[in-house]
Each structure stands twice: as C-alpha cells, then as structure tokens.
Amino acid sequence: MNDGSQASARLGLPISGEGLEAGCRDGGPVGRLLPNSVTVVEGPVTAGTDGLWPEEVGHVVNAVPKRRQEFATGRRYAHRALKILDVPLGALLASRDRSPLWPPGVTGSITHTDRYCAVAIARTTEVAAIGIDVEDVTRFNLDLLSHVLSPREITANLAGFGPDRRQQHGAAMFSAKEALYKFLRGVTTVQLTFRDCEIAFDQGSDHFQVELLAEAGPFASGHRFTGRYTFAGDLVATAIILPRPAP
Ligand SMILES: CC(C)(COP(=O)(O)OP(=O)(O)OC[C@H]1O[C@@H](n2cnc3c(N)ncnc32)[C@H](O)[C@@H]1OP(=O)(O)O)[C@@H](O)C(=O)NCCC(=O)NCCS
C-alpha cells in the first residue's frame, strides 16, 4: 500500500539496531499495514534524548534509561513524521493518560518495544483516528494471554494451532487490543478493558475484526472495526484506522 508519500523503515530482523535507519521507504511492518493517507516512520529504538524539546525531555527526566530511550525514539520519529506532513514542529507533549497531544489537524499513534519503534500520523481531514501497536512475540505465553483474552476468543482463534502459531497469534490478539485502546483515545475518553472487546481473525487474510462488547463514546456495543496485522521476525504489528467518510 505504500508509495513515496509514506516513509517507513527498512526492516532487517532480528533487529540489533545496527544498519537500520528510520525513515527509509521500503516497508517496515507498520507501514505495510496502513494506507498512503498515513505517514509512518519506524525503525530501531536508539539511545539518547538528542533532538527532543526541553519540555519533552521533562516527561522522562526521572525515568529509567530504557523508558527514556523508548520515549525519545518515539518523539524523534514523530518529529520526522510531522516534518514529512509539513506540520510546523514544536514539542509533542503528552496528556495525563500518556496519549500524545498531536498538533491541531493531526491524529496519530506511537508504539515501541524495547528494540523497535513506530509512529503513524495523518491529517484529521483524511483520518479520524489511528491505533498502532508492535509487540515482541517471544514474551507471550498462554498463561499471560488468558488474562487478556476470553476463553471464547482463545478457542475461536487459537484452537488447533501448534505452540508456535498459538504464541504468534495470541500475541497478535493482545497487540490488536492495545492498538484498539490507542485508536479509541482518538475518538472518545471512554476507556475499555481487555475483556470489553473480542478479536476474530479473518481466516486466510491479514485482517482481523474487533467487536466492542461495551459502548465506547460514539460506538455502540456490538460495533465492529477491521484492523490488519503482520509478523516480522519476532515482532507482530497491528493497526486500526478510522478513515473520514468522503464528504
Ligand atoms: C496505553 C497502553 C496501550 C500503552 O501500552 P504500552 O505497552 O506502553 O504500549 P506501546 O509501547 O506500544 O505504546 C506506548 C505509547 O502509546 C501511547 N499511549 C500511551 N497511553 C495512551 C493512551 N491512553 N491513548 C493513546 N495512546 C497512548 C504513548 O505515545 C506511548 O508512548 P510514549 O509514552 O513513549 O509517548 C497500555 O498501557 C494500556 O492501557 N493497555 C490496555 C489496553 C486495553 O485495555 N485494550 C482493550 C480495550 S480497548
């Protein structure tokens, strides 16, 4: 789906950080999931807080080094994405719930593992909300997943899979719920829990459906969104967007 209007990082997994440059255009996992109306910058998490505004550094001044690196990489990638969109640069602050305070006319989403980071933004004239998430598949097991997935979801989506596929797809379901959470923040202040939505993979495609089991702002219980997922090395990436209806 990418063309030259979308920037995404070269992917050379497993990611060591070396040789990966954010902003290249040959398709990182998040960029692959999103349409050209969304600008994506993704790549390795890198050290230091260079390039951040002092107000941004203030968000993580007391944080541990890992958190500082992840936050700073997200901000650097966000600045780059905003520059691509030709939006005047300024500090990208966060609200109390940590959601980024995007400049007027822009919506977006940030994700990071300890190695990989991605930022996706778009003009609100084209996209109403975006949620992206990347997870390291290796940290998931059924025990952990049973806290965020219902028995029905596990049976419907993972039954019959061997251990590796179960781990991969279980991680994808978790990631989809994280992406949904960030996505919903773009349209409502209502906060749902992991059990307030159900994920179902569309067999034979890279799409999933997520059904709300509770009302979320303008969306009634039972509303379904479609998202996309992909695997890249040890990572799974998910994305959900709400395009603006054509006028
Ligand atoms: C908010 C949450 C998704 C972030 O989890 P995480 O492990 O830190 O996720 P990631 O590393 O991928 O993303 C972190 C980024 O998400 C963004 N973020 C944080 N809170 C957010 C929120 N409430 N809304 C939107 N984006 C948010 C931030 O940009 C953050 O990075 P930064 O602090 O460095 O800027 C998680 O803490 C959470 O609350 N999960 C619950 C999900 C859920 O219940 N889903 C089911 C119902 S919808």
PDBQT file of the ligand as one rigid body, heavy atoms in Angstrom, charges set to zero:
ROOT
HETATM    1  C1  LIG A 301      -1.958   2.611  26.857  1.00  0.00    +0.000 C 
HETATM    2  C2  LIG A 301      -1.279   1.276  26.601  1.00  0.00    +0.000 C 
HETATM    3  C3  LIG A 301      -1.914   0.646  25.365  1.00  0.00    +0.000 C 
HETATM    4  C4  LIG A 301       0.203   1.541  26.344  1.00  0.00    +0.000 C 
HETATM    5  O1  LIG A 301       0.877   0.355  26.469  1.00  0.00    +0.000 OA
HETATM    6  P1  LIG A 301       2.446   0.206  26.145  1.00  0.00    +0.000 P 
HETATM    7  O2  LIG A 301       2.856  -1.171  26.446  1.00  0.00    +0.000 OA
HETATM    8  O3  LIG A 301       3.193   1.324  26.781  1.00  0.00    +0.000 OA
HETATM    9  O4  LIG A 301       2.388   0.345  24.578  1.00  0.00    +0.000 OA
HETATM   10  P2  LIG A 301       3.393   0.833  23.462  1.00  0.00    +0.000 P 
HETATM   11  O5  LIG A 301       4.796   0.839  23.944  1.00  0.00    +0.000 OA
HETATM   12  O6  LIG A 301       3.097   0.116  22.224  1.00  0.00    +0.000 OA
HETATM   13  O7  LIG A 301       2.911   2.342  23.243  1.00  0.00    +0.000 OA
HETATM   14  C5  LIG A 301       3.270   3.323  24.116  1.00  0.00    +0.000 C 
HETATM   15  C6  LIG A 301       2.785   4.620  23.523  1.00  0.00    +0.000 C 
HETATM   16  O8  LIG A 301       1.366   4.626  23.432  1.00  0.00    +0.000 OA
HETATM   17  C7  LIG A 301       0.928   5.968  23.595  1.00  0.00    +0.000 C 
HETATM   18  N1  LIG A 301      -0.082   5.973  24.633  1.00  0.00    +0.000 N 
HETATM   19  C8  LIG A 301       0.066   5.800  25.949  1.00  0.00    +0.000 A 
HETATM   20  N2  LIG A 301      -1.131   5.873  26.566  1.00  0.00    +0.000 NA
HETATM   21  C9  LIG A 301      -2.031   6.119  25.608  1.00  0.00    +0.000 A 
HETATM   22  C10 LIG A 301      -3.440   6.307  25.620  1.00  0.00    +0.000 A 
HETATM   23  N3  LIG A 301      -4.149   6.278  26.744  1.00  0.00    +0.000 N 
HETATM   24  N4  LIG A 301      -4.048   6.531  24.442  1.00  0.00    +0.000 NA
HETATM   25  C11 LIG A 301      -3.363   6.586  23.281  1.00  0.00    +0.000 A 
HETATM   26  N5  LIG A 301      -2.016   6.402  23.214  1.00  0.00    +0.000 NA
HETATM   27  C12 LIG A 301      -1.376   6.177  24.363  1.00  0.00    +0.000 A 
HETATM   28  C13 LIG A 301       2.127   6.821  24.010  1.00  0.00    +0.000 C 
HETATM   29  O9  LIG A 301       2.570   7.538  22.876  1.00  0.00    +0.000 OA
HETATM   30  C14 LIG A 301       3.128   5.763  24.410  1.00  0.00    +0.000 C 
HETATM   31  O10 LIG A 301       4.463   6.082  24.161  1.00  0.00    +0.000 OA
HETATM   32  P3  LIG A 301       5.190   7.298  24.900  1.00  0.00    +0.000 P 
HETATM   33  O11 LIG A 301       4.661   7.330  26.305  1.00  0.00    +0.000 OA
HETATM   34  O12 LIG A 301       6.631   6.964  24.803  1.00  0.00    +0.000 OA
HETATM   35  O13 LIG A 301       4.776   8.509  24.088  1.00  0.00    +0.000 OA
HETATM   36  C15 LIG A 301      -1.441   0.295  27.791  1.00  0.00    +0.000 C 
HETATM   37  O14 LIG A 301      -0.818   0.848  28.925  1.00  0.00    +0.000 OA
HETATM   38  C16 LIG A 301      -2.879   0.021  28.151  1.00  0.00    +0.000 C 
HETATM   39  O15 LIG A 301      -3.513   0.743  28.908  1.00  0.00    +0.000 OA
HETATM   40  N6  LIG A 301      -3.431  -1.099  27.628  1.00  0.00    +0.000 N 
HETATM   41  C17 LIG A 301      -4.786  -1.505  27.840  1.00  0.00    +0.000 C 
HETATM   42  C18 LIG A 301      -5.355  -1.938  26.500  1.00  0.00    +0.000 C 
HETATM   43  C19 LIG A 301      -6.781  -2.410  26.617  1.00  0.00    +0.000 C 
HETATM   44  O16 LIG A 301      -7.355  -2.479  27.672  1.00  0.00    +0.000 OA
HETATM   45  N7  LIG A 301      -7.362  -2.788  25.463  1.00  0.00    +0.000 N 
HETATM   46  C20 LIG A 301      -8.672  -3.359  25.395  1.00  0.00    +0.000 C 
HETATM   47  C21 LIG A 301      -9.793  -2.392  25.355  1.00  0.00    +0.000 C 
HETATM   48  S1  LIG A 301      -9.724  -1.136  24.139  1.00  0.00    +0.000 SA
ENDROOT
TORSDOF 0
